Amino acid sequence: NPRAGIHYQFNPHSGLYISFARTHREPNRDNFTDTPPGARLPDSEQLNDLEGGWNFSSPGFMAGVNLYHMFYHNQLVLTGLINDVGAPVMTNVEKSSRTGVELIWGLKATPTLRWDGNATFSRNRIREFTEYVDDWDNGGQQAFPLGTTHLAFSPGLIANSQLTWQPGNFTFHLVSSYTGKQYIDNTASNSRALN
């Protein structure tokens, strides 16, 4: 699982960086035991993560931008496929990715008031995804090739904000979060979306 990166500091306040990392994850035991008899056993996942960005800090303000592209080989996902006893089966999908930008900031508006926040805008996709659906009329399951779809539970926008006010010995926080639309499976069907 190698990782390498370079960071260049322009001055005491600002710098650029770029990094690359590769990691692997072996399937869990239940990924093997839930595989239907005679079906192909799951392979290990491989993740390649390329990131780059800029950061800035001063006594009253800090900010950062991070761009990333995470591309997977053989990511294990739920496809709707079930085994002979009805348990869901994790299946390798050959190509999937997460690409996006992360923004962070902190602003000290007054000696007692500070605002910190972050936001992530991303595109999370599986290429050449096939969904499996139970066929209640004929038994078994039907396969539906859906092409490129959204990764389950991967919203395109996540944002957080924290206002901190510290008058004297007390500290007050106002924390808020936003999570964008996400899907409970990999079909990108609006009927299976969480608002």
N, C-alpha and C positions, 0 to 999 in steps of 0.2 A: 504494500500500500504506500507507494512513494508520493512525496509532496515536495514541490519546489516553488520558490517565489523570489521576487525582487521588489524592494521598496526603495524609492528615491525621495529623499527629503530636500525640497527646494530651499526651504528656510525653516526657522523654528516653528512656523505656523502651518506649513502646507507640504503635502507629499503625495506621490503617486505610487501605486503598487500593481503588480500582476502576479498571479499564482496559478499553478496547475496541480491537481491532486487526482490520484486514482485509488479507488478502494473497491473491495470485493465483499460480498456477503453470501455466506452459505445458506441454503434452505434450512428451515427449522425441521425438527423431527416430524411434526405433523404434516408438513408439506410432502414428505415421503409416504407416511402411513395413509394419508387421505387420497393419494393418487390411485385412480381406478386400476384394477388388475389388468395387466397387459398394456397399459398406457405408458408413454415416455415419462421417465422420472424427471423431476425438476433439476435445472442446472443452477449454478451459482450466478448471482447478479454481479455486474460490473458497472461502476459509476466513474465517469470522467468529469471532473469539475474544473472549468476554466473561469477565473474571476479576475477582474481588474477594477481599479477605482481611484478615487481622489479623496483626501480628507484635509480639513482645515480646522484650526483651533486658535482661539484668542481668549483673553480673560472674560469677555462678555458674550461670545458667540462661538459655536462649533457646528460644523456641517460635514457631511460625507455622502458620496455617491459610490455605489458598488454595482457593477454590471456582472452578470453571471450567466453561464450556459452549462447546464448539467445534462450530459447525455448518457443514457443507460443502454446497456446491452443485456438482454435476458432479464429485465425487471420482472419480479413475481407480482402478479395482480389477480384480483378476482374477475372472472369473465362470465360468471353465471353457471359455469360447468359444475356439475355435482357428480359424486361417485356412486357406487352401487348401493350405498346405505343412505344417500341423501345429504351427505356432508359437502359443503362448498370446497372446491379445489383451487388452489393457487396455481396459476399457469404462467410460464415464461412468455413475455412478449418481446420480440426481437429488438425493436427500437422504440424508445420513449425519451422524452426530454422535458426539462424545465428551464425556461429562459426568462430573464427579467432584470429589473433594476430595483435596488434598495436605496432609499433615501433616509438619512438621519439628520437631526438638527437639535440644537439646544440654544436657547436665547435667554440671557439674564436681562430682563427688561428693567428691573430696579434692583436695589440691594436686597429686597425681600421677596421679589417675584421672579419665577423662572418658568420657562415653557420648554419641554422636551418632547420630541416626537419621532416617529419613524413610519415609513410606508413602503410597501413592496408591491410592485406591479409586475405580473408574470404571465407567461403563456406556458401551460403544462399540457403536453399532448402525448398520445400513443399513436403510432403509425400502424396502419393495417390491422386494426382491432377487429376481432370476431366475437360477437356476443352469443351466448348459449341460453336458450329459453326452453323451459319445460313444455312438452307437447302433451297436454292433458287428454286430448282426444285419441291419439294414436300411441301414446307411451313414448318414453325416451326423451330426447331433446332435439331441438332444431338449432342449426347454426346460421347466424346472420352476419356476413361481413359488413362492417360499418365504415371501413376506411380510417381516416384520422379522427380521433375523438379526444375529449377532455379526460385527464386523469382524475379519478374519484377523489373527493375530499381535498381538492387543490384549487382554492379560490384564486381568481386573477388579481384581486386587490385585498390587501390586509393593511390596516393603518391603526396606529396607537398614538395617544396624546396624553401628556401629564402636565398639568399646571400645578406648581408648588408655590405656596405663599407661606412665609416664615416670619410672622411678626413676633419678635421676642423669643420666648421659650416654647412657643407652640408652632407646629408645622401642619398645614392643611394641604391635602392633595385632591385634585379633581382628575380622575383617570377615566379615559374613554377609549373605546375600541370599535373598530369596524371590520367586518369580514364580508367580502363580496360573495356573489352567487357561487355555489359549488354543487356538485352532483354526488349522489350517494352511490353511484356506480360509474362505470366507464363508458356509458352509452351516450352521454350528453343529451339525454332526453329531458325536456322541460318538466315532464310529469314526475321526474325523479330528482328535482333540484331543490336545494335548500336556499331560500332567499337570504 
